[in-house]
Amino acid sequence: MSFWAIILIHELGHMYLAHKLGLKVISIHLHLIHGECHHESSEYNYENYIVAWGGFLAQAVVFVPAITVFTLWGAHFHWLINIPLIFLGYLSAMIGVLSLAPYEGYDGEHCWKAIPLYLKYTRTKKPKKKAAFKIVK
């Protein structure tokens, strides 16, 4: 059950970023060991790459607190609380990292393409600084 919750969280992350970028979300499908979020494609590749990061980011919102809570207080909790924390923490982190593999069919196929585009954009769009005061001779 926790495994499919992780997959659903991942796909909801894609859905959220697609929606925020104004892309129509068509459907989410959960399969035995993976999921798919179908959305319209943007005319800008950069936006498609950002949507690809949505799955990992949504998982990070869950796995960072789950691992933190388990690490700090897990010894004081009942095993019925610790097991979901382990699944939503460590297993989710592992699945999230695997999804970033730069192979065809994985999110990493698109995610890593966003970084060079971002760096190129930020280097070319820097505003010129004006002097805070003018030196008069």
DACOR-V117654 format. One record per residue. OMEGA is omega in whole degrees, -180 to 180 (NA if undefined). Layout:
BEGIN
omega=OMEGA
omega=OMEGA
END
This chain:
BEGIN
omega=-180
omega=180
omega=-180
omega=174
omega=178
omega=-180
omega=179
omega=178
omega=180
omega=-179
omega=176
omega=176
omega=175
omega=-178
omega=-178
omega=-178
omega=176
omega=179
omega=-180
omega=178
omega=177
omega=179
omega=-179
omega=176
omega=-176
omega=-179
omega=171
omega=178
omega=175
omega=179
omega=-176
omega=-178
omega=178
omega=178
omega=179
omega=173
omega=180
omega=179
omega=178
omega=-178
omega=178
omega=175
omega=178
omega=180
omega=-178
omega=179
omega=176
omega=178
omega=178
omega=178
omega=179
omega=178
omega=-175
omega=-179
omega=-180
omega=-179
omega=178
omega=177
omega=-180
omega=177
omega=180
omega=-172
omega=179
omega=177
omega=-179
omega=178
omega=179
omega=-180
omega=-180
omega=-178
omega=-176
omega=-172
omega=-176
omega=-180
omega=-178
omega=-177
omega=174
omega=-178
omega=178
omega=175
omega=-178
omega=-178
omega=176
omega=178
omega=178
omega=-180
omega=-177
omega=178
omega=-173
omega=179
omega=178
omega=178
omega=180
omega=179
omega=179
omega=179
omega=178
omega=180
omega=180
omega=177
omega=-175
omega=-179
omega=179
omega=-180
omega=177
omega=178
omega=-180
omega=176
omega=-178
omega=-174
omega=-173
omega=177
omega=-179
omega=-174
omega=177
omega=178
omega=178
omega=-180
omega=178
omega=-179
omega=-177
omega=179
omega=-177
omega=-174
omega=-180
omega=178
omega=178
omega=180
omega=176
omega=179
omega=-179
omega=178
omega=-178
omega=179
omega=-179
omega=-180
omega=NA
END
